[in-house]
Amino acid sequence: MFIAMASQMNRTPLGVQCHALDRDRQQDTRITSPTSRPRVSIIGVGDQESKPWNDHHNYQGAAMTGNKSVLVIGLDPTLIDFSQPGYAPGMTATKVLAGLKSSEEELRALGYSVQLCLTDFGETAAVVVRDCLDKQRFDCILIGAGVRANPSNFLLFEILINVVHEHAPRARICFNTLPSDAATAVQRWV
């Protein structure tokens, strides 16, 4: 399992570096974003337990993991100005991160392998999502309400849908309304 949190990100001369610990292999992995400020962080690659998947879903030659894989795409909450229109009153980055963690834990408890891909507002979002999709096959891709529901993010949502369609044509796509209903959204499709 990879774990990386926005709080573990360090600024370097080359950009933002995110530390991830691969608990299964007990090695440190560094993910670097070529920006001068934290725009992108990638959190999680799931445990490999229980739920089997069908061979016909293995369209990119990925190794069988034993459970359905889910990519959760959302905005990096540390980059969001929650005082702007379209965001729930009283919402904070801390609350969103807690909700994401809770959703990830719920999905894992249901037997899903989960990877969380947090993006900026569009400068590198398409590339980050494309890279995630090219590295691993996913059975389901959830695009979060922060991207989908806020009218100011319409163009970003459109771009990400097209990236997903191009790079994961056989994956199911779902949408949540809150972090707390992510599992329900995923279960509708896989």
N, C-alpha and C positions, 0 to 999 in steps of 0.2 A: 504494500500500500504506500503510495506517495502522499506526503502531507506537506503543504506549504501554506503559510498564512501571510496575508498582506503585511502584518506587523514584523515579519521576518525579512522583509525586503530591504536591501541596502543599495544606496546610490553608489555607482562606480563611475569612473571616467567614461566607460563605454555605455552606460545606461543603468537600468534598474536590474538588480540581480535578486532572484528569488531562490531561497534555499529549500530543497525538498529532501526529505529523508525517506528512502525506500526501505520500509521496515522488513520486507521479505528478504531482501538481499543485504540489508544493513549497510547501505552505502549512501553517501551524500551526493545529491545531484544539484547542479546550479542551472537555473533557467534565466537567461538574460534578455531583457527587452532593450532594443536599440533606441532608447529615448532618454532624455535628461531628467524626466520626472516619472514617478510611478504611474504608468498608464495601464499595465497589463499584469495580471498575476494568474497563474494556473494552479488550481488546487485539486488534488486527489487523482489517483488511479485506483480503482476498486480492488477490494479483496476478491479472491477467486474461489468462491464457495458455491454450493448447491445448484441452483437452477440451470439445467442444461439448455442449450440452444440448438436449433436445427442447422444441419450442414448447409442448407441452401442460403442461409443468411451470411455465410462466410465468403463474401464476394471479393474481399481484398487479400485473401490468403492468410488471414490472421489466425494465430494459434487458438485452438479451442480453449475457452476460459472456464467453462462449466456453468456459467450463469449469463443472463441477459445483461448487456452493457448499455449504459445510459450516459449521454453527454448532456450536461446542464449548462446552457449558455446564458450568461447574464452580464449586466454592467458591474464593473468593480465598484462596490459601494463607497470606497474611499474617494472616488472621483466625482460622486454625485453631490450637487448642491440641493439638498432636500427642501430648501426654502422656495425653490422654483415651482411654478404651477405644474400639476400633473403628478406630484408626489404626495403621499399621505401625510397629513399634518402630524408632527411629532416623530416622524420616522428619522432614524439616524443610521449611520454606517454600522455601528455596533449592533443595532437591532436587526438589520438586514443580514449581517454575517452570522448572527445567532440563528436566525431563521434558516439560512442556507445550511448551516451545520446540522440543525435539527432535521431538515429535509433529507440531507445526505445520510444521516444515521437511520432514518425511517426506511429509506430505499434499501440500504444495506441489510437492515433487519428483515426485509421482505425478500432478500436473496439477490438483489441487483448489484452489479459492479458499476460504480459511479465515478465519473470524472467531472469536475467542475471547471468550466472555462470562463474566466471573468475578463471582460474586454473594456476598452476605452469607448468613447462615443463615436468612433469611426475612423480615426487616423490609422490605427493598426488592427482594428477589429476583424476585418475580413481575412487578413493574413494569419492572425492568431487562430481563428476558428478553422481556417483551411488547414493549417499545420496540425491541429488536433485531429481533424478528420483524416488526414493523410497518414498519420502515425498509427491509428487504431481504427478498427471497425466497430461501429455502434449499432445496436439494434433499435435504439430509440434516441431521439434528440429533442430535448425540451428547451424551448426558448422562453425565458422568463418574462413575467409581466412588466418588469422595469423597462425592457426593450420594446415589448409588444404594445403595451397599453398606454404609454405616454405619447401623445400626439407629436411632441417635439422629437421623438426618436423614430418616427415613421420611416425615414430614409434608411437609417441603420437597420431597422427590422427588415425592410425590403432587401437590402444588400445581404444580410445574413441568411435569409430564406434562400436566395439564389446560390450562395456559397454551399449551403447544406444540400440543396438539390443537385448541384454539380458534383460534389465530392462524397456524398453519401446517398446515392439515388435509391437504395433499397431500405434505408432506415425509415422507421416511422417517425413522424414529427408530431409533437404535442405541445400544449401551452398550459401554463398554470395561471391562476389569478393572484395567488399569494404564495410565499414559500411553503406555507402549511398545507397546500393542496397539490404539491408536486407529485407525491406518490399516487394520488388519485388520477392525475393526468397521465402518468406513465402507465399505470395499470389499465387504462382504457385501450392501450395499443399493444403492449407486450406483457 
